[in-house]
Amino acid sequence: MNVLRYGNARDLCLGLEVVFADGRIWNGLSRLRKDNTGYDLRNLLIGSEGTLGVITAASLKLVPRPAGEGTALLVVPSPEAALALLSMARDHMGEAVSAFELMSGEGLRFQAETMPDLRQPFEARPEWFVLIDVGLARGLDPAQALETLFAEAFEAGLVSDGIVAQNDAQRHQFWEVREQMPEANRRIGSVSSHDISVPLGLVPEFIRRADAHFGTMGDIRINCFGHLGDGNLHYNIFPAQGRSKAEYVTRRDEIKRAVHDISHDLGGSHSAEHGIGRLKVQDLITYGDPVKIAMMREIKRVLDPVGILNPGAVLG
């Protein structure tokens, strides 16, 4: 959720201890911020999903907790407006913007359908809205900063409504809306779920193309949400209301291929944060660079020649 400010695992990990297939142990638990002594084994192993070695320890970067934290839910007319709002927020607060999550009204409908006790944030369900979370230094008021942002964004036509949390309990309620999106999806039952990323400026284009493609199907629902700040979307397809996902099983591969084709055409990835595992091995071959895949296979043969480490994952 907070990659926008703090980075992902590669940014937060300083060193590793790893056991390799032949029993050798690499003691790479360095805490150095700068170390250019040869190949970067740490980054090679992060994301390898246990296919090159077993990570047994890690040294991690810590950051101070912000003195003041604030959260707001803001209604935007479109993903384009959300992207402009992100730019405005960073212009106002710089790196103090910790998270910027885009959500659709369909996600709120799913929550109302499956989680009636979860409080809906808006009286009129919007088509698009964002959650913005900020962390400021001592002496600065996060709620005031978010209210100032809302006022300027409202004047610019980027937002039409919004709620700024006035205390920690409200912050928790706002985050609950975002964090319960996957659970509501699970209860509805998706036909096909996707974890894609595209260059940040092309997020609205991806949504336009995908919506136009699936709009012709007529008997589906789409819940698109995700981490707008880093271009990572969960674009998930669901049965029409009153129908079950079992009725769509013959179309699942077609749906997945269409989503991944669009993201690939825009220079994106079909696996933004959840890895390849076993389910996306063929996707890696379909969309991956052949030279990269060949090099990955060579590295795998050297470090795990008999294939005992997480067999079947990543490279099959």
C-alpha positions as CSV (number, residue, x, y, z in Angstrom):
1,M,0.0,0.0,0.0
2,N,2.9,2.4,0.8
3,V,5.2,1.7,-2.1
4,L,4.7,5.2,-3.3
5,R,6.6,6.6,-0.3
6,Y,8.7,3.8,1.1
7,G,9.4,1.6,-2.0
8,N,8.9,-2.1,-2.4
9,A,10.8,-5.1,-0.9
10,R,13.9,-4.4,-3.1
11,D,14.1,-0.9,-1.7
12,L,13.7,-2.0,1.9
13,C,16.0,-5.0,2.0
14,L,19.7,-4.3,2.7
15,G,21.0,-7.9,2.8
16,L,20.1,-11.6,2.9
17,E,21.2,-14.9,4.3
18,V,20.4,-17.7,1.8
19,V,20.8,-21.5,1.7
20,F,21.4,-22.8,-1.8
21,A,20.5,-26.1,-3.3
22,D,23.9,-27.7,-2.7
23,G,23.9,-26.7,1.0
24,R,26.1,-23.7,0.8
25,I,25.1,-20.7,2.9
26,W,25.6,-17.1,1.7
27,N,26.0,-14.7,4.6
28,G,25.0,-11.5,2.9
29,L,23.4,-9.8,5.8
30,S,25.0,-6.5,5.1
31,R,23.5,-3.2,6.4
32,L,25.4,-1.1,3.9
33,R,23.5,1.5,1.8
34,K,26.2,1.5,-0.9
35,D,28.1,-1.6,-1.9
36,N,29.2,-2.1,-5.6
37,T,31.4,-5.1,-5.0
38,G,30.3,-7.3,-7.9
39,Y,26.9,-8.8,-8.9
40,D,23.8,-7.9,-6.9
41,L,22.8,-11.4,-5.6
42,R,20.3,-9.8,-3.2
43,N,18.1,-8.4,-6.0
44,L,18.5,-11.6,-8.0
45,L,17.1,-13.6,-5.1
46,I,14.3,-11.3,-4.1
47,G,11.4,-12.2,-6.3
48,S,12.9,-15.6,-7.4
49,E,10.1,-17.2,-5.3
50,G,12.4,-19.8,-3.7
51,T,13.6,-21.2,-7.1
52,L,17.2,-20.2,-6.6
53,G,17.7,-20.5,-2.8
54,V,15.9,-20.4,0.5
55,I,16.1,-17.0,2.3
56,T,16.6,-17.7,6.0
57,A,17.3,-14.1,7.2
58,A,17.2,-10.6,6.0
59,S,18.5,-7.2,7.2
60,L,15.9,-4.5,6.5
61,K,15.9,-0.8,6.2
62,L,13.7,1.1,8.8
63,V,12.3,4.6,8.5
64,P,10.9,6.9,11.2
65,R,7.2,6.9,11.6
66,P,5.7,10.2,10.6
67,A,4.7,12.5,13.5
68,G,1.3,13.1,12.1
69,E,-0.7,11.0,9.7
70,G,-3.9,11.8,7.8
71,T,-6.3,10.1,5.4
72,A,-9.0,11.3,3.0
73,L,-11.5,9.8,0.6
74,L,-12.0,12.0,-2.4
75,V,-14.5,11.5,-5.3
76,V,-12.9,12.0,-8.7
77,P,-14.7,12.1,-12.1
78,S,-12.3,9.8,-13.9
79,P,-8.9,8.0,-13.6
80,E,-7.4,10.9,-15.6
81,A,-8.5,13.3,-12.8
82,A,-7.2,10.9,-10.2
83,L,-3.8,11.0,-11.9
84,A,-3.9,14.8,-12.0
85,L,-4.9,14.9,-8.3
86,L,-1.9,12.7,-7.5
87,S,0.4,15.2,-9.2
88,M,-1.2,18.0,-7.3
89,A,-0.9,16.2,-4.0
90,R,2.8,15.6,-4.5
91,D,3.2,19.2,-5.5
92,H,1.6,20.2,-2.2
93,M,3.3,17.6,0.1
94,G,6.1,16.0,-1.8
95,E,7.2,12.7,-0.5
96,A,4.8,13.0,2.4
97,V,2.2,11.3,0.3
98,S,2.3,7.7,1.6
99,A,-0.4,6.0,-0.4
100,F,-2.7,6.9,-3.2
101,E,-5.4,4.2,-4.0
102,L,-7.8,4.3,-6.8
103,M,-11.2,2.5,-6.3
104,S,-14.4,2.2,-8.3
105,G,-18.0,2.3,-7.3
106,E,-18.4,-1.3,-8.3
107,G,-16.1,-2.2,-5.4
108,L,-18.5,-0.4,-3.0
109,R,-21.4,-2.2,-4.5
110,F,-19.7,-5.5,-3.9
111,Q,-19.1,-4.5,-0.2
112,A,-22.7,-3.4,0.2
113,E,-23.8,-6.8,-1.2
114,T,-21.5,-9.0,0.8
115,M,-20.6,-6.9,3.9
116,P,-23.7,-5.0,5.0
117,D,-22.1,-4.1,8.3
118,L,-19.3,-2.3,6.6
119,R,-20.0,1.4,6.7
120,Q,-20.3,3.0,3.2
121,P,-18.3,6.2,3.0
122,F,-20.6,8.2,0.6
123,E,-24.3,8.6,0.5
124,A,-24.3,8.6,-3.3
125,R,-22.0,5.9,-4.6
126,P,-19.4,7.5,-6.9
127,E,-18.1,6.0,-10.1
128,W,-14.4,6.6,-9.0
129,F,-12.8,7.7,-5.8
130,V,-9.3,7.7,-4.2
131,L,-7.9,7.1,-0.8
132,I,-4.9,9.4,-0.1
133,D,-2.8,8.9,3.0
134,V,-0.1,11.3,4.1
135,G,2.5,11.4,6.9
136,L,3.9,14.8,7.9
137,A,6.7,16.1,10.2
138,R,6.1,17.4,13.7
139,G,4.2,20.6,13.8
140,L,2.3,20.1,10.6
141,D,-1.4,19.2,10.5
142,P,-2.2,16.4,8.1
143,A,-6.0,17.1,8.2
144,Q,-5.4,20.7,7.3
145,A,-3.1,19.8,4.5
146,L,-5.6,17.5,3.0
147,E,-8.4,20.0,3.4
148,T,-6.2,22.6,1.5
149,L,-5.6,20.0,-1.2
150,F,-9.3,19.3,-1.5
151,A,-10.2,23.0,-1.9
152,E,-7.6,23.5,-4.7
153,A,-8.6,20.3,-6.4
154,F,-12.3,21.2,-6.2
155,E,-11.6,24.5,-7.8
156,A,-9.7,22.7,-10.6
157,G,-12.6,20.3,-11.2
158,L,-10.5,17.3,-10.1
159,V,-12.8,16.3,-7.1
160,S,-16.5,16.8,-6.5
161,D,-16.8,15.5,-2.9
162,G,-14.6,14.2,-0.1
163,I,-14.2,13.3,3.5
164,V,-11.0,14.1,5.5
165,A,-10.5,11.9,8.6
166,Q,-10.5,13.9,11.8
167,N,-9.2,11.2,14.1
168,D,-7.5,7.7,14.1
169,A,-10.9,6.0,14.3
170,Q,-12.0,7.6,11.0
171,R,-8.7,6.9,9.4
172,H,-9.2,3.2,10.3
173,Q,-12.7,3.3,8.8
174,F,-11.4,4.8,5.5
175,W,-8.6,2.2,5.2
176,E,-11.1,-0.5,6.0
177,V,-12.9,0.3,2.8
178,R,-9.7,-0.3,0.8
179,E,-8.5,-3.3,2.7
180,Q,-11.8,-5.1,2.4
181,M,-11.9,-4.8,-1.4
182,P,-10.2,-8.2,-1.9
183,E,-12.5,-9.9,0.6
184,A,-15.6,-8.6,-1.1
185,N,-14.2,-9.8,-4.4
186,R,-13.7,-13.2,-2.9
187,R,-17.2,-13.4,-1.7
188,I,-18.6,-12.4,-5.0
189,G,-16.3,-14.9,-6.8
190,S,-14.3,-13.6,-9.7
191,V,-14.2,-15.1,-13.2
192,S,-10.6,-14.0,-13.7
193,S,-8.4,-11.8,-11.4
194,H,-5.4,-9.8,-12.7
195,D,-2.4,-8.1,-11.1
196,I,-1.1,-5.8,-13.9
197,S,1.0,-2.7,-14.1
198,V,1.5,-0.1,-16.8
199,P,3.6,3.1,-16.9
200,L,1.9,5.6,-14.5
201,G,0.7,8.0,-17.2
202,L,-0.9,5.2,-19.2
203,V,-3.2,3.9,-16.4
204,P,-6.2,5.8,-17.7
205,E,-5.5,4.5,-21.2
206,F,-5.4,0.9,-19.9
207,I,-8.7,1.3,-18.1
208,R,-10.3,2.9,-21.3
209,R,-9.1,0.1,-23.5
210,A,-10.0,-2.7,-21.1
211,D,-13.5,-1.3,-20.3
212,A,-14.2,-0.8,-24.1
213,H,-13.1,-4.4,-24.8
214,F,-15.2,-6.0,-22.0
215,G,-18.1,-3.6,-22.5
216,T,-19.0,-5.7,-25.5
217,M,-19.5,-8.8,-23.4
218,G,-22.5,-7.3,-21.6
219,D,-23.0,-10.0,-19.0
220,I,-20.0,-9.2,-16.7
221,R,-19.1,-6.8,-13.9
222,I,-15.7,-5.2,-13.5
223,N,-14.0,-4.1,-10.3
224,C,-10.9,-2.1,-11.0
225,F,-8.9,-0.8,-8.1
226,G,-5.3,-0.6,-7.0
227,H,-2.2,1.4,-6.2
228,L,-2.4,4.3,-8.6
229,G,0.8,5.9,-7.2
230,D,2.9,3.1,-8.7
231,G,0.7,2.1,-11.7
232,N,-0.4,-1.3,-10.3
233,L,-4.0,-2.2,-10.9
234,H,-6.2,-5.2,-9.9
235,Y,-8.5,-5.4,-12.9
236,N,-10.9,-8.2,-12.0
237,I,-13.9,-9.6,-13.9
238,F,-17.0,-11.0,-12.2
239,P,-20.2,-12.7,-13.2
240,A,-23.3,-10.6,-13.9
241,Q,-25.5,-10.2,-10.8
242,G,-27.5,-13.4,-10.2
243,R,-25.1,-15.6,-12.2
244,S,-22.2,-17.7,-11.0
245,K,-18.6,-17.8,-12.1
246,A,-19.0,-21.5,-13.1
247,E,-21.1,-20.2,-16.0
248,Y,-18.0,-18.4,-17.4
249,V,-15.3,-21.1,-17.0
250,T,-14.9,-21.5,-20.7
251,R,-14.2,-17.8,-21.2
252,R,-11.6,-17.5,-18.4
253,D,-8.5,-17.9,-20.6
254,E,-9.9,-15.5,-23.2
255,I,-10.6,-12.9,-20.5
256,K,-7.1,-13.2,-19.0
257,R,-5.4,-13.1,-22.4
258,A,-7.3,-9.9,-23.3
259,V,-6.3,-8.1,-20.0
260,H,-2.6,-9.2,-20.4
261,D,-2.5,-8.3,-24.1
262,I,-3.7,-4.7,-23.3
263,S,-1.2,-4.3,-20.5
264,H,1.7,-5.7,-22.6
265,D,0.7,-3.5,-25.5
266,L,1.1,-0.5,-23.2
267,G,4.6,-1.6,-22.0
268,G,3.2,-3.1,-18.8
269,S,3.5,-6.2,-16.8
270,H,1.1,-9.1,-16.3
271,S,2.6,-9.7,-12.8
272,A,3.1,-6.5,-10.9
273,E,3.3,-7.6,-7.2
274,H,2.1,-11.2,-6.7
275,G,4.8,-13.1,-8.7
276,I,4.7,-15.8,-11.3
277,G,4.2,-18.9,-9.2
278,R,2.7,-21.8,-11.2
279,L,-0.3,-20.1,-12.6
280,K,1.5,-17.6,-14.7
281,V,4.4,-19.7,-16.1
282,Q,2.9,-19.7,-19.6
283,D,2.2,-15.9,-19.4
284,L,5.9,-15.4,-18.6
285,I,6.8,-17.3,-21.8
286,T,4.2,-15.5,-23.8
287,Y,5.0,-12.0,-22.8
288,G,8.6,-12.2,-21.5
289,D,11.7,-11.2,-23.4
290,P,13.2,-14.4,-24.8
291,V,16.8,-13.4,-23.9
292,K,15.7,-12.7,-20.3
293,I,14.0,-16.0,-20.0
294,A,17.0,-17.9,-21.5
295,M,19.3,-16.2,-19.0
296,M,16.9,-17.0,-16.2
297,R,17.0,-20.7,-17.2
298,E,20.8,-20.6,-17.3
299,I,21.0,-19.1,-13.8
300,K,18.5,-21.7,-12.5
301,R,20.6,-24.6,-14.0
302,V,23.7,-23.3,-12.3
303,L,22.2,-22.7,-8.8
304,D,19.7,-25.6,-8.8
305,P,20.9,-28.2,-11.4
306,V,18.6,-31.0,-10.4
307,G,15.5,-28.7,-9.8
308,I,14.8,-29.3,-6.1
309,L,13.9,-25.7,-5.2
310,N,10.2,-25.0,-5.6
311,P,9.8,-27.2,-8.7
312,G,7.3,-26.0,-11.2
313,A,7.3,-22.4,-10.2
314,V,8.4,-19.4,-12.3
315,L,10.1,-21.3,-15.2
316,G,7.9,-24.4,-14.9
